[in-house]
Amino acid sequence: MIFYLIDKEVKDREMSFNTTHEKSEIYRLILRESELITAWVKSGDTPSAVYGKLRDKNPDIIFSINGFLYNLRNFNYALYETATKNKSKTRLIILNHYDDIASAIRAGHTLKGVYKLVCPHITYNCFITQLRKTYPDLHSQGKANRSNKNRIIAN
């Protein structure tokens, strides 16, 4: 859903390209490469990785990372925010294992059980924190699974 909003916002920005940004080469570069930047962010790249890829792809345009971040934030804040969230390696692991996590929780496993099955190489605290931030519905379902197991044991 968020990527639909990002794509829609990019199209809206292209339509309303105003004169305040006409002189900014960085902004024009971001506008021209917006689909590629969106694909990089969707694949988990951080803002600095996107900046590096743009610099490698366009060596003739000289720009700083601060200028890039400023223009990306002004161009598409949702895309900038998503790229910033990609700094968390735990979040990326959870995004990559979404199907496994969702199926385990829907099968009735507790959060601790899902953690042991899917992501034992990261800390439990990081797993829970990122799961709660990224997929709050799965987190609450996992908590409900624990209380259901406690009720079954008590009976």
KOLMI-372108 format. One line per 5 residues: number of its first residue (from 1); their letters; for each residue x, y, z of C-alpha. Coordinates in steps of 0.5 Angstrom, whole numbers, always signed. Layout:
N
NUM> A> X:Y:Z ~ ...
END
This chain:
155
1> MIFYL> +0:+0:+0 ~ +6:+5:+2 ~ +9:+4:-5 ~ +3:+5:-9 ~ +2:+12:-5
6> IDKEV> +10:+13:-6 ~ +9:+12:-14 ~ +2:+16:-14 ~ +6:+22:-10 ~ +12:+21:-15
11> KDREM> +7:+22:-21 ~ +4:+28:-17 ~ +10:+31:-17 ~ +12:+30:-24 ~ +6:+34:-26
16> SFNTT> +7:+40:-21 ~ +14:+41:-23 ~ +15:+48:-21 ~ +20:+54:-22 ~ +23:+54:-15
21> HEKSE> +27:+47:-17 ~ +28:+48:-24 ~ +35:+51:-23 ~ +37:+45:-18 ~ +41:+39:-22
26> IYRLI> +40:+34:-16 ~ +32:+35:-16 ~ +32:+34:-24 ~ +36:+28:-23 ~ +32:+25:-17
31> LRESE> +26:+27:-22 ~ +29:+23:-28 ~ +31:+17:-24 ~ +25:+17:-19 ~ +23:+10:-21
36> LITAW> +30:+7:-21 ~ +31:+10:-14 ~ +24:+8:-12 ~ +26:+1:-14 ~ +33:+1:-10
41> VKSGD> +29:+3:-4 ~ +24:-2:-4 ~ +30:-7:-5 ~ +32:-5:+2 ~ +38:+1:+0
46> TPSAV> +39:+6:+5 ~ +40:+13:+3 ~ +47:+13:+3 ~ +47:+7:-2 ~ +42:+10:-6
51> YGKLR> +46:+17:-6 ~ +52:+12:-8 ~ +49:+9:-14 ~ +46:+15:-17 ~ +53:+18:-16
56> DKNPD> +56:+12:-20 ~ +51:+12:-25 ~ +51:+20:-26 ~ +59:+22:-26 ~ +58:+28:-29
61> IIFSI> +53:+31:-24 ~ +57:+33:-18 ~ +53:+33:-12 ~ +53:+32:-4 ~ +50:+27:+0
66> NGFLY> +47:+33:+4 ~ +44:+36:-2 ~ +41:+29:-5 ~ +38:+28:+2 ~ +35:+35:+2
71> NLRNF> +32:+34:-5 ~ +30:+27:-4 ~ +26:+29:+2 ~ +23:+35:-1 ~ +21:+31:-7
76> NYALY> +18:+25:-4 ~ +18:+25:+4 ~ +15:+18:+4 ~ +20:+15:+0 ~ +26:+19:+4
81> ETATK> +22:+16:+10 ~ +22:+9:+8 ~ +30:+9:+6 ~ +31:+12:+12 ~ +28:+6:+16
86> NKSKT> +32:+1:+11 ~ +38:+3:+16 ~ +35:-2:+21 ~ +38:-9:+19 ~ +33:-13:+23
91> RLIIL> +27:-9:+20 ~ +30:-12:+13 ~ +31:-19:+16 ~ +23:-18:+18 ~ +21:-16:+11
96> NHYDD> +25:-21:+8 ~ +22:-27:+12 ~ +15:-24:+12 ~ +11:-30:+9 ~ +15:-35:+14
101> IASAI> +13:-30:+20 ~ +6:-29:+18 ~ +5:-37:+17 ~ +8:-39:+24 ~ +4:-34:+27
106> RAGHT> -3:-36:+24 ~ -1:-43:+25 ~ -2:-41:+33 ~ +6:-40:+35 ~ +8:-35:+40
111> LKGVY> +12:-29:+39 ~ +18:-33:+42 ~ +17:-39:+38 ~ +17:-35:+32 ~ +23:-32:+34
116> KLVCP> +26:-39:+35 ~ +24:-41:+28 ~ +25:-35:+24 ~ +30:-31:+26 ~ +35:-34:+32
121> HITYN> +41:-30:+30 ~ +38:-23:+32 ~ +36:-21:+39 ~ +29:-23:+41 ~ +28:-15:+44
126> CFITQ> +30:-13:+37 ~ +26:-18:+33 ~ +20:-16:+38 ~ +21:-8:+37 ~ +22:-9:+29
131> LRKTY> +16:-13:+29 ~ +11:-9:+33 ~ +13:-3:+29 ~ +13:-6:+22 ~ +7:-11:+23
136> PDLHS> +3:-9:+29 ~ -3:-14:+27 ~ +2:-20:+27 ~ +5:-17:+33 ~ -2:-17:+37
141> QGKAN> -4:-24:+34 ~ +3:-27:+36 ~ +1:-24:+43 ~ -6:-27:+43 ~ -3:-34:+41
146> RSNKN> +1:-33:+48 ~ -5:-32:+52 ~ -9:-37:+48 ~ -4:-42:+50 ~ -4:-40:+57
151> RIIAN> -12:-41:+57 ~ -11:-48:+54 ~ -6:-50:+59 ~ -10:-47:+65 ~ -16:-51:+63
END
